[in-house]
Amino acid sequence: MIPTLTDLRERARKRLDPRVYDFFEGGAGGETALHENEAAFRRLALLPRVLRGAATRDLSVTLCGDRLAMPVLVSPTAFHRLAHPEGEPATARATAAAGTVLVTGMAATVPVAEVTAAARAVQADAAVWFQLYLQPEPEVTLALVRRAERAGCTALVVTVDSPVFGRRERDARHGFDDLPAGLAAENMRGLPGATDDRPRDIAMSPGLSWDDLRRLRAQTRLPVLLKGILHPGDARIAVAEGVDGLLVSNHGGRQLDAAPASIEALPAVAEAVAGRIPVLLDGGVRRGSDAAVALALGASAVGVGRPVLWGLAADGEKGVRHVLELLRAEFDHVLALCGGGSPADLGPDLVVARGSVRGGEAR
């Protein structure tokens, strides 16, 4: 039997320490936003077109100058060595083999230079983007940007939905507030202000503003995308500021539990952007059909986070490869069933609310 994502999730649950599994799986507060990310997709259906002459399909998309073999990328998630001893390099190799983008992050348990090297040992031009939290000290942010540039990252993904840490009740119940001995956020070592080789804490600050983002953009030539946009007003500001892309995301339900599902926020953000920059989405994508729905509603690509961790925990690099291949095959299958030859053929007319089609028409 070919393992499904549900199978891999169960394997991961059985193999991981319950504290670690709950750290990966958990959300903020009562976990409403976490569960709604998946449930909101189930409330939507695809209304396929037929006899469209799409005998062959090209799944590729280009984002910020990087070509992806499919419109699915790997979103940033923390501490991969909690899931598997090989950690982020295993994820990087699998992602490169799939021909898509890995967004590695500040909270990686392997330095960014080793992550990019692992990806490029598989594919010489593998695309690796670096996820960044703006730090209250500008010199620390700049040092992280330079580190990502030296490592060969091709874009920066700035997470903007975390002025403070989310309140995660599963972690509190377990007392899970630090990494086990031998693991650390390796990108946080050797930064300005450090008095020894111990990694700095990743800081959150509600005082950060668009001015801080402007400072960052003035210091790098890399494309800058913002992750965590839900409000169309913020999307319009981002476009006016010259940002290179947006990632509609509620942080996997790990920040504001009262936030809407990512897919619910997508249409208004896409409308505000009006095609001027790429709009991506993550949160709740578990099937190729979810990716198709998101693209039809205005996304250029989708990101997956937890499914990658399930694959990594279940079977290391091989497990991550399986996750990405499964999503690629499912998306290709759904695209064919909807009469499409490329992701661009998916439009909002193909998406309806379940229960809204009567007498052959969407209402």
ZIVEN-V530942 format. One line per field, one symbol per residue. burial: I if it has 16 or more other ideal C-beta (glycine too) atoms within 10 Angstrom, else O. Layout:
# ZIVEN-V530942
burial->???
This chain:
# ZIVEN-V530942
burial->OOIOIOOIIOIIIOOIOOOIIIIIIIIIIOIIIIOIIIOIIOOIIIOOOOOOOIOOIOIOIOIIOIOIOIIIIIIIIIIIIIIIOIIIIIIIIIIIIIIIIIIIIIIIIIIIIIIIIIIIOIOOOIIIIIIIIIIOOOOIIIIIIOIIIOIIIIIIIIIIIIOOOIOIIIIOOIOIOOIOOOOIIIIIOOIOOOOOOOOIOIOIOOOIOOOIIOOIIOOOOIIIIIIIIIOIOIIOIIOOOOIIIIIIIIIIIIIIIOIIIIIIIIIIIIOIIOOOIIIIIIIIIIIIIIIIIIIIIIIIIIIIIIIIIIIIIIIIIOIIIIIIOIIIOIIIOIIIOIIIIOIOIIOOOIIIOOOOOOOOOOO
